[in-house]
Amino acid sequence: MTESLADGYRLVVGPPPLDDYLRLRRDSGLSPKNAEQGAGAIAGSWSAVHVVDGQDVPVAMGRTIGDGGWYFHIADIATDPGHQRRGLGRVVVEWLVADIRARAPEGAYITLVGDPPGQRLYRSLGFEDVAPSLGMALPLR
């Protein structure tokens, strides 16, 4: 899968360092999180991967939350705006899906929340809308 990475980029298995995780979320337009939230997210991941540039700076990332049984949720797909439109997000999602396929039991269910900028990518990778179901959230305030 790394052969589909643009020149100058390298795929790294595992999450980026916490500061980079927080930066990538913020800079890519995902909701900003604090260090405590970020550390918990990284620690609670079933798997994670990130992409670094030629200077080993993390520029894209994603992770999977999973119970190890049948439910796996892809989260935090983020690419630094200066590195978008180079297929990095696609490589990240492809790696996460391949990892789930390789390690999860048959019948596993993969979900994600597709914000408008990523919906075309996710559909091109086989993800389908769950209508008539509707994604819902309960933010704790």
N, C-alpha and C positions, 0 to 999 in steps of 0.2 A: 504494500500500500504506500510506502514512503516514496516509491518511484513516481507517484503522481504529485508529489510536492514540487512546487516551483524551485528552480535553482536558488541556492543560498539558504534554504530552510531545512530544518531537521525535526523529526518527530521524536518526542521524549515521553516515554511511558511514565505516568505519575503526574501529580498536580504540579503547577508552578509554585514557586515560593509564595507565601501569604501576601506580601506586598504587591507582587505581580498579579496574583489572583484578584485582589481588590482593585488594582489599577485597570485590569482588563475588563472587569465588570463595569466599572464606572465609565471608562473611555468608550466602550462599545455601545453604551446606551442602556445597559441593564441597570436595575435599581442598585444604587450604592449600598454597600454593607460595611459594618464596622469590623475591626480586627477580631473581636470575639465571635461574631457570626461567621466570618470567613474561616477562622480556625476550626470551628465546629463543622462547617460544610466540608472542608477538606478531610478532616478526620472521619466523618461519617460517610465518605464516598465508598462505593463498591469498587469502582475503578475510575481512573482519570488519565488524561493524556494532554500534552500541550505541544505547541510548535515554537521553536526558537529560530531567530534570524541568524545571520552570519556572525553576529557579535554575542551569540547565546542569550539574547534578550527574549523572554517569552512574548509572543505576539498573537497567539491564538490558544484556546483551551476548550475543554469540555469534560464533563464527568458523568458518571452513572451512580444513581442512588438505587440500591436494590436490597431485597430481602433474601436473595440467594435461592429462592424457591421458584416463584413464577412472575413476580412483579419487578420490573426494572424501569426506572425513569431517567431519561437523559436530561441533563440540566447544565446551565452555565455555558452554553455554546457562545463564545465571545471571540471576536477578532479585533485587534487594534485597528482603528480606522485607516491608519497609514499603510496597512497591509491587507486591506480588504480587496475583493475581486481577483484573488489569486488562487482560489480553490482551497484555502487553508481550512475554512469551516467544513467543507465537504470531507476533507481528509480526516478531520477530527471526528465527525459523526460516523463516517465509514469505519474508523478504527473502533469506536465505542460499540457499534452494532456488531462488528466481527468478534469483539471480545465477549459480548453477551452470547452470541451464537456458539462460541467455542466453550464457554464455561457454564452456561445456564442449562437447566434441564429442558427436555422437550416440552413444548407448550408454554414456554415463557412468553410474557406479554410486555412489549416495550412501548412506553408512552413518552411524550414530551409535550410541552406547551409551545406552540409555534406562533411567535409574534410575527406580525406582517412581514418584516424584512427577511425572515428565514423560511416562511411558508413554502415558497417555490422550491427551495433547496430540499426541504424535508419531503415534500411530495415527490420530487425527482428521485429520492432514495427509497420510495415505497411506503412512506407514512401516509395514512388516510385520515380524513376527518372522522370523528366519532359520532357525527349526527345520527340520531337525534339527541344523543347525550351532549352535555355542555360542560366544559371545564369550569370549575368553581374554586373559589378561594375564600378563606376566612383569615384576614390579616389580624394579628394580635396587636392591640394598641395599648 
